Amino acid sequence: MTKLLSGDNAYNRIMGRLFDLTLISVLTFLCCLPVVTAGAALSSACAMFMKIAENREGAICKGYFREFREEWKRSIGGWIVHLMILFVLGADLYLTKSYALQYGVTLALLVIWAATFCWYLCLRARFRENTVSALINAVKFSLVYMPTTLICVVFVVILTALLFHNPMMIGLIPVAGVWMFLYLPSVLIGKKIDAYIADKGLAPENSEPVECEKTEKTTEGNMDVLTETSAQYRDASVAEGFRKYLSLRIRSEKEKMNRMQKKERVQYITTYYRGVILSLVLLTIVGVIMINGAKEEKQHDVLRVVVVNSYHDNALNNEEIGGLLLNDLIECGMQQTEHADVYYDTDYQIAYVADGKDYIGTAANDSDYDKFFLNIRSGRIDAAIVPESFLTYCDALEDVYGGMALDITESEFVKKAGIAFVGDNAGEKCYLILPVGGQNEQNASLFRDYLLQQLENGRI
């Protein structure tokens, strides 16, 4: 029990390591905000990750900023080159998203860039060399050590895919994104670089290891506390053992920190209680996510209906149309609970290519395309009203909607809502689709039956 609750138990060591990685991620994220310093920030993170893997990281903040100071001026040129490559590939990826072959080629080039960029960062962390040399060596090393490169690439691609399909994980990027993406590549690539240095008899790495700044007073004091507390714990009764140990430990820790100066106290806490601090942070994050999830769960009666490339030719706004539709659906059998509502949204102006023709409206917004399909994948759209050509585009993508699309051009709802398509979609037929994975399939089906009944009544 004493060993389990000591400051050097396995849990504290693991959480302490996670705390160090998280601290590096936060420092890197902050240092990346000016953009021009991002290259130095990422290279410094790789340097610290390689030291952590060898248990010689020392003081995290001091070591990180020492690396950063040495790197930031020398790394600007290389970072600008990589940033330009990333911008060109990203722009090309966006522009070719409707063409499978070009999109695949660009995606492959982006993966190759990611592989060489990992090598570039680690090489800058190890060697003092100019930008051109670092760029060339990054390509050479990535080819010579192809198995390591492939492992790093697969790892980064998998993490990116998980992030893309789970948007809630984006909130973890400032605190964990850097080490999640770069820690494993840094360790694997660092080992290859060390083997290369040993084989060629080259100079040691870019910067010397930073000595740990634990003071003699802090270390000896901590050992005194553990010894004293353990001795008193052995004298405690079995029934009161756990409570007695915690009480003695808390009292001893208070007495010890009262004898310290402020700087020593902060250093002691961050050294021996990193696991506790990180656990509290993680519990807070999990709590926030659970609360948000509970709030989302309460919205299960909300029907989300979106309309693509349209406007209203009457005086009604989205809220008024949603209210009218809610009343009609309640009359048709929708449960009238405190959360029952219809979210009606026409803020989707999308440019696309269907049957070789470009549909580019004057109000098309580049972000609306990504927003539409991101909401489709995350189940945040229950029903979509789209023009016929966009339906053709969705058919080519596959797995966008389930069942049969319903032609609702002549439905009473379309006429009452004043739905009319804009730009190149003007005059097209109006179709209802129910996206795959909608959170409210029951009310979405009710909405479809409601429109189908209107169509049948119109044909009588």
N, C-alpha and C positions, 0 to 999 in steps of 0.2 A: 504493500500500500504506500509506504514511504517513497519508494522509487517511482511508483505510478504518479504520485502527486508532486514529485520534485520538479524543479524548473528545467531539468534536462531530460524529461521523459520523451518517448517517441512522438507523442502527439505534439508537444511543444516544438520539437525539432522540425516536424513536417510543416506545422503551421508557421513556424518561424521562416522556413524556406519560402513558403507561399507569400508571406509578408514581404520578404526581400524582393521576390519577383514582381509582386504588385506595386511596391514602391518604385521599382525601376520603370514599370509600365506607366505609372502616373507621371513620373519625372519626364519620361520620353514624350508622352502625350502633350504635356505642357510646353516642352522645348520644341515640339513640332508645330505649334500654333503659328509662329511667325513664318512658316512654310520654308523660307530660305535656309533655316537652321535644321530642317528635318533630316537631312543627310547625316549631319554630325550627331544628332540625337539618336537616330537608329543605329549608327555605327558604334556609339558609346554603349547603347543597350546590348549589342552583340558582344562587345568586349567584356561587359560585366557578367553576361550570361556564361561566357566561357570560363571566367574566373570562378563563378559560383559552382559550376560543374566540377572544378578542381579544388573546391573548399578553400579558396584563398582570396575571397572577395573583399575582406576588410570592412571598413565603414562604407555603407552603400552610397549615401549622399555625396560624401567627399570623393569617393572613388569614381562615381558617375560624372560629377562635374569636372574632375581632373581630366578624364577622358574627353569630355565635351570641349573643354578649353583648348586641348591640343588638336582637336579635330575640326572645329567649326570653320576656321578660315580655309584650311586645306581641302575641305570636302565640298565647298560651295559649287565649284566647277562641275565635279562629277555628279552632284545631286541635280543640278540644272539640266545636265544631259539626260539623266534618267527621268526627270520630271517631264521633259519634252517628249521623250519616247512614250511614256505612259499616257500623256495627253493625246498624242497622235493615235496610238492604238485604241484608247478609250473612245475617241471621237469616231474612228473608223468602225469600231464595234457597234456603236449606237447607230451609225448611218447604214450599216449593212445588216441590221437585225432582221430585215424582211427577206434576205437572200442567204439561203442556207450555206452554200459553198464559200462565199466571201466571209460570212460570219465565222465559219469553222476555221478558215485560214487565219483570220485575225485573232481568234481565241487561242489558237496554237502559238502564234507569235507572242501573245500576252503571257502565256505560260512559260515560254522560253525566256522572256524578259524577267519574269519572277525568279527563275532559277539562277540566272546570271546576277541578278540584283542581290540575292542572298550571299553569293560568293563575294561580290563586290564589297558589301558591308563588312563581312568577316575579314577580308584581306586588308581593308582600311584600318580595322581594329588591331591588326597584327604588325603591319609593315608601314614604314614611312616611305611613300612613293608618290609620284605625281599622278594626276588624274588619268592621263592617257595610259600610263603603265598599269594603273589599277583596273581600268576598263578592259584592257587587253588580257591581263592575267585572270580576270574574272571569267572571261570566255574560255581561256585555256584550261583553267582548273575545273570548270564545270564539265568540260568534255573529257578530261583525263580521268576524273573521279565520277564517271557517269552513274554508277549505282547509288552513290551518296546523293548526287543531284536529283535522281529520279525519286528517291525516298522523300527528299525535301519538297519536291514539286507535288507529289501525291498528297503529302501531309497538308500543304498549304491549300491545295485544291479542295480537299475534303472539308477543311475548316471553312473555306469561303462558301462552299455549297451549303453547309449547315447554317452559316450566318445568313445566307440569301433566303433560305426556306424558313428561318426562324427570326423574323424582324425584331422580336423582343431582345435578342442577344446583342443588338447594336448598343444597348445601354451599358453593356459590360466593356466595350472597347476602351474607354478612358482608364479603367482600372485593371483590365486583364488582357486587352487585345494584343498588346505588344509581345508579352511573354508567351501567350498562347500561339502566336504565329511564328515567333523568332527563336524561342528557347531551344526547341529540338533541332532546327537547322543550325543554330549557332554551335551547339554541342557537337553534332556530327561533323560539321565543316571544320570546327576548331581542332578536332582530333586529327583530321587529315592534314591540316596545316602544320600541326605540331610534328606529325610524322615526317612531313616534307622538310621542315626546319632541321630535325635531327639527322635526316638522311643526307642533306646537303651541307650540314655544318654551318648554317646561316646564323645571323645575329638573332638574339632573343626578340621577343615580341615588342610591340610598339611602346608600351608603357610598363613600368615596374609595378609589381603588386603593391597595393596599399596596405600598410600595416594596420591591424585592428587597434582601435583607440580605447579599448577597455582599460580603465585605470586600475592600478594595483589595489587601491582601496576598495573599489567596487567589487573586483573579483574575490579578494580575500574576505570581504564582508559577506558576500553571498554564500561562500563556503561555510563561514561561521554560522550563518542563520540556518542553513540546512543541517549542519551537525547538531546545533543546539536544539532545533525543533525535533529532529529525529530521536534524540536522546529522551526528550520529554514525552514524546509520543509512546515510547516503549513502556513508560511507567503508567500510561493511562489504562483505564479499564476497557475491556472489550466492548461493552455497551456504549461507552462514550468515546471510543477511539477516534472515529471519523470526525465528530464534532470537535473533540479536544484538539486534534491535529490542525484542523482549519483555524480554530480560534488562536492557537499558539503561533501558527504561521502568519496570520494576518497581523497579530500584535507585534511579532518580530519584524515583519516587513515595515510596519509603520515606524517602529523605533529606529530601524536602520536608515530609512529614507529621511527621517528627521535629522539625522547626523550628516546628511549629504548636502552639498551645495546644489543649486537649482540645475546646473548643467549636468552634474553627476546623476541627479535624480532622473532627469529625462533620459539620459543614456542608459541607466539601469533598467528603466521600464521598457524602453524600446528593444533592449537586448534580451531580457528574460521574460517579457510578457507580450512578445510579438504575436504568439499564437492566440492569446486571449483577445488582443485587440482585433486581429483579423477575423476571429470567430464572431465577434460582436458586429463587425462590418458586414460579414456574409449573412448573418441572421437578419440584420436590418434590410439588406437587399432582398433576401428571400421573403421577408415580411411584406415589403412594398409590392413585390411581384404577386404575392398571394392576395393582397388587398385589391390590387388592380384586376386580378383574375376573378375575384369575387364580384367586383363591380361589373365586369364583363358578363359574368354568369347571370346577373340580374337582368341583363338586356336581351334574354333569350326570346322575349315576346316581340322584339323590334323587327319589323320587316324592312330590309334595306333594298330599295328599288333605285337603279341608276339608269339614265338615258344618255346615249352616246350621240354626239354631233347634232344636237337639237336646240330649238328655242320654242317659246310659247307664243302663239299668235293671239293670245287673249291677255286679260289683265291679271291673271292669277300668278302668284309666285309659288316657289317649291313648297313652302310650309302650308299654304292654303290647299294645294293639290294633295299633299300628304294627309292633311286633315280630312278632306272629302273622301279620299280612298280608305282611310281608317274607318270612317263611319260605315261605308258600304261593306267593307270586309267584316265588321262586327255583325252587321245584319245577316251576312252570309255564313256566320258561324265562328268567326275569330273570337277567341277568349278575351273578354274584357277585363284585364287585370290592371294593376297600377303601373305596370311596365309596358302595356300594350301601346304600340306606336308604329307609325310608318315614316321611315326616313327616305324622302324622295329627293334625288340629287341629279341635276343636269350639268354639273361642272365637269364634264368629260368631253373635251374637244380633241380628237385624236386623228393624226395623219397616218395613213397606211397604204399598202399596195395590194390590190386584189385584181386577179385576171389581167395582169399586165398594165393596169391603169393606176396612176397616182391619185389618191384622194387626199388633198391637202387644203383644208379650209383656212380661211383668213384668220380665224380665231384659234386655230390648232395650237396646242401647248405641248411642248416636248415632254414635260413631266407628266402630263395626263395619261400618256400611253403606259408608262411604268406604274403609275398609281393604279390604273385600271387592272392590270394583270397581277400586280402585287396584292391588291384587295381580293382578286379572284382566288389566288393561291392561298391566301390566309383565311378564306371563308367569310370575308366581310361584305360580300355582295350576295344577296339572296335571289334577286331577279334583275335582268338587264333588258332594256328596250333598245334595239339596235337597228340601223338601216340594213337593207338586204345585202349590199356589198360587204359590209363589215361582218355579217354572218358568214359570207363566203370566206373571208379572211380567217375567221375563227375556226371554220371547218378545216382549213389547211394546217392550223396549229395543233388541232386535236386536243382532247381532254380539257376543253374550256367549259363546255356545258354538257348536261345530261339530258336524255330524252329527245323528243322532237321539238324543233323550233316552231312557234305558233305565229301565224300571220294575223296580227291584230289591227291591221290598217283600218278596217271598217268597224272596230269596236267602239262602243259608246264612250269608254274611258278615254281613248285617244282623242276623240272629238271634244270631250268635255275639258280635258287637260290642255287642248290646243297644241299637241305635239307636232312639230314640223321640223324636218331636217334642213341643215344649212349647207351652203357651198356646193361642192360636187355631189353631195348626198341628197340635194333637193329633189323632191318628187319620188324618192324611193319608197318601196313598201316598208312597213314597220313590223318588226318581229320581236317576239318575247322569247328569251332563253333563260333557263334556270342553271346558273353556274354550278360546276361540280364542287362539293364540299361546303355549300352554304350553311351557315349556322342555324338557320330557321327554315328547314325544308318543309315543315308542316304548313306554315303560313304562306310560303312561296307556292306550294301546290294549291293552296286555297285561292291565292291571287290568280293563278293560271286558270283554275276552274271558274272563277268569277268572270274572267275575260272570255273564256270559251262559252259560257252561258250567254253572255251579251252577243257574241257572234251568232249563236244558234237562234236567239230571239230575233236578231236582225234578218235572218234568212226565212223566218216563218211568214 
